[in-house]
Amino acid sequence: MSTHTSKTAFLTGASSGIGQALAPELAARGYDLVLAARRIDSLEQVKQDIAARFPQRRVEVRALDVTRYADVQSTIAAAAEENGGLDLIIANAGIGSTSAIGHGNFDADRAVIETNVLGAMATIEAAVALFRRQNRGQIVVISSVAAFRGLPGAGSYSASKADIADLIERGVQTSTVPVYPWNMVGKLLRVLPTGVLVKSAKGAMPGGN
């Protein structure tokens, strides 16, 4: 077991997108990192990039598919054991789908729910169990504005989603990123007529009409 005293963050979905961008920001703020995702080759590249910028930081990578729920538990437990505990666990892994219901795309919709909902639940479950044993720790769940209201043409994605590093350090319970204008957008999404959302969604899709 490691006896180092710096903070350690465990981040899922770290190979691309928000996770890839958030990892070096956490490193800049003094966190050692355990980066998890399905694509180990992409994780290795993220690790190399962080090591070049922040050579003083410890960075580990672990292959993890959050839909393999037992693996989530064992991976987080092993990371905690090897690092002398974890201080921050971020459930970030997620995928999207714009498939419309009733068009034979159930497998894609199921994958979204299994990853974004059940995968996040598995990560939170493992995090809470660990933090209870440690009697410390912070959990962060990455969501989207789809959490405010379901988006037409993205039913499964919407159902799965109910400056980030600053908010984490401040311990903010719930926020949009950036706060403005997305906090206002979230409020509007709750009250806009469905017809307006449908038109907006079609206009945003390639060839939408």
C-alpha distance (Angstrom), angle and dihedral (degrees) to the residues before:
residue distance angle dihedral
M1 . . .
S2 3.80 . .
T3 3.80 118.2 .
H4 3.82 98.2 -165.7
T5 3.78 115.3 131.0
S6 3.82 104.8 -145.8
K7 3.79 121.1 108.7
T8 3.80 117.6 -91.8
A9 3.80 126.1 -151.9
F10 3.81 126.1 -164.0
L11 3.81 112.1 -153.8
T12 3.80 127.1 -173.8
G13 3.79 122.2 -157.7
A14 3.80 89.0 29.5
S15 3.81 98.1 146.0
S16 3.82 97.3 79.7
G17 3.80 146.4 -0.1
I18 3.79 119.3 12.8
G19 3.79 93.2 -4.4
Q20 3.78 93.7 53.2
A21 3.81 90.7 49.5
L22 3.80 95.2 43.3
A23 3.81 96.3 50.6
P24 3.83 97.5 70.0
E25 3.80 90.6 41.9
L26 3.78 89.4 57.4
A27 3.79 90.2 46.5
A28 3.81 89.2 53.1
R29 3.80 88.5 55.0
G30 3.78 94.3 54.1
Y31 3.78 104.0 -91.3
D32 3.76 124.0 139.1
L33 3.78 108.0 -143.2
V34 3.77 141.8 -134.1
L35 3.81 105.5 -170.1
A36 3.78 119.6 -163.5
A37 3.80 132.8 -173.7
R38 3.79 141.1 126.9
R39 3.81 94.5 -100.7
I40 3.79 107.0 69.5
D41 3.82 92.7 178.6
S42 3.80 90.9 58.0
L43 3.80 90.4 46.0
E44 3.79 90.3 53.5
Q45 3.79 89.5 55.5
V46 3.79 91.2 50.1
K47 3.80 88.6 49.7
Q48 3.80 92.4 51.2
D49 3.78 91.9 49.4
I50 3.81 92.0 51.1
A51 3.81 92.8 44.7
A52 3.81 90.0 54.1
R53 3.81 92.2 51.9
F54 3.82 99.5 35.3
P55 3.82 108.8 25.3
Q56 3.79 91.1 167.8
R57 3.80 92.0 64.6
R58 3.79 125.0 89.4
V59 3.81 112.3 -130.4
E60 3.80 124.3 -174.8
V61 3.79 127.4 180.0
R62 3.79 127.6 -152.7
A63 3.78 130.0 -175.9
L64 3.80 107.6 -125.4
D65 3.78 135.6 164.4
V66 3.81 105.3 -163.5
T67 3.82 90.3 -152.4
R68 3.81 87.2 68.6
Y69 3.76 91.1 77.3
A70 3.80 98.9 -174.4
D71 3.80 88.3 53.0
V72 3.79 90.1 55.9
Q73 3.80 90.7 56.6
S74 3.79 94.8 45.9
T75 3.81 94.7 43.3
I76 3.80 93.9 51.9
A77 3.80 91.7 44.5
A78 3.81 91.6 50.1
A79 3.81 92.3 47.0
A80 3.80 90.2 51.7
E81 3.78 92.4 48.2
E82 3.79 93.3 50.0
N83 3.80 95.1 45.0
G84 3.76 100.4 41.9
G85 3.81 90.8 -106.9
L86 3.78 136.0 -37.6
D87 3.80 125.6 -97.8
L88 3.79 101.1 -169.8
I89 3.81 132.0 25.6
I90 3.80 117.9 -171.1
A91 3.82 118.7 -164.1
N92 3.78 98.3 -154.9
A93 3.81 105.4 138.3
G94 3.78 111.6 118.9
I95 3.78 146.0 139.7
G96 3.80 132.6 -155.6
S97 3.78 136.9 -137.6
T98 3.80 132.4 -172.3
S99 3.79 95.1 -171.1
A100 3.79 115.7 136.8
I101 3.79 119.2 -126.0
G102 3.78 114.6 -103.5
H103 3.79 97.2 29.3
G104 3.78 99.7 101.2
N105 3.79 96.9 -95.7
F106 3.77 98.8 119.7
D107 3.80 94.4 125.3
A108 3.81 90.6 58.6
D109 3.80 91.3 46.8
R110 3.79 91.6 48.6
A111 3.81 90.8 51.1
V112 3.81 90.0 54.3
I113 3.80 92.8 51.7
E114 3.81 93.4 44.0
T115 3.79 91.7 51.1
N116 3.79 104.4 34.5
V117 3.79 100.1 35.6
L118 3.79 109.6 22.2
G119 3.79 93.2 32.5
A120 3.79 90.6 52.2
M121 3.80 90.7 46.0
A122 3.80 90.6 51.6
T123 3.80 90.6 50.1
I124 3.81 92.1 48.6
E125 3.80 91.7 46.9
A126 3.80 91.6 52.9
A127 3.80 91.6 44.1
V128 3.80 94.5 51.2
A129 3.81 91.6 48.1
L130 3.80 90.8 51.1
F131 3.79 95.6 44.4
R132 3.79 91.6 49.8
R133 3.79 88.7 56.0
Q134 3.79 91.3 46.0
N135 3.81 94.2 39.8
R136 3.81 88.4 -137.0
G137 3.79 141.8 64.9
Q138 3.81 144.5 104.2
I139 3.81 127.7 -117.7
V140 3.81 122.5 -155.8
V141 3.81 124.1 -172.6
I142 3.81 118.0 -163.8
S143 3.80 113.7 -142.9
S144 3.82 137.2 158.5
V145 3.80 141.3 -128.1
A146 3.80 85.9 -89.8
A147 3.78 84.4 80.2
F148 3.81 89.6 72.5
R149 3.79 94.1 57.1
G150 3.79 138.3 -10.8
L151 3.82 114.1 -95.5
P152 3.83 120.7 -134.9
G153 3.78 111.8 -107.5
A154 3.79 92.2 17.9
G155 3.78 103.9 71.2
S156 3.79 98.5 144.3
Y157 3.80 92.7 43.9
S158 3.80 92.5 49.5
A159 3.78 92.0 48.2
S160 3.81 89.6 52.4
K161 3.79 96.0 54.0
A162 3.72 116.4 61.8
D163 19.57 81.4 162.2
I164 4.41 44.9 -80.7
A165 3.84 94.9 -167.4
D166 3.81 91.2 54.8
L167 3.79 91.6 52.7
I168 3.80 91.7 47.7
E169 3.79 92.4 53.0
R170 3.80 91.3 46.6
G171 3.80 91.0 51.6
V172 3.80 93.4 -126.8
Q173 3.80 108.6 177.5
T174 3.82 99.1 -149.9
S175 3.79 131.5 4.8
T176 3.78 145.3 142.4
V177 3.81 120.4 -119.6
P178 2.95 113.9 -105.3
V179 3.78 92.8 23.3
Y180 3.80 90.4 -143.7
P181 2.99 126.8 76.3
W182 3.80 96.7 3.2
N183 3.79 95.9 63.2
M184 3.81 87.3 58.5
V185 3.80 91.2 43.7
G186 3.78 89.4 53.6
K187 3.78 91.5 53.9
L188 3.81 91.2 48.0
L189 3.79 92.0 50.0
R190 3.79 89.3 60.6
V191 3.81 93.3 57.3
L192 3.82 107.3 28.8
P193 3.83 114.7 110.4
T194 3.78 113.1 -102.5
G195 3.81 90.3 -121.4
V196 3.79 90.9 63.1
L197 3.80 91.3 51.6
V198 3.81 91.6 48.6
K199 3.81 91.7 52.9
S200 3.80 91.5 46.5
A201 3.79 92.8 49.0
K202 3.81 92.8 49.3
G203 3.76 91.5 48.1
A204 3.79 91.2 52.3
M205 3.82 93.8 52.2
P206 3.81 120.5 86.1
G207 3.79 107.1 -98.3
G208 3.80 90.9 3.7
N209 3.80 115.3 165.7
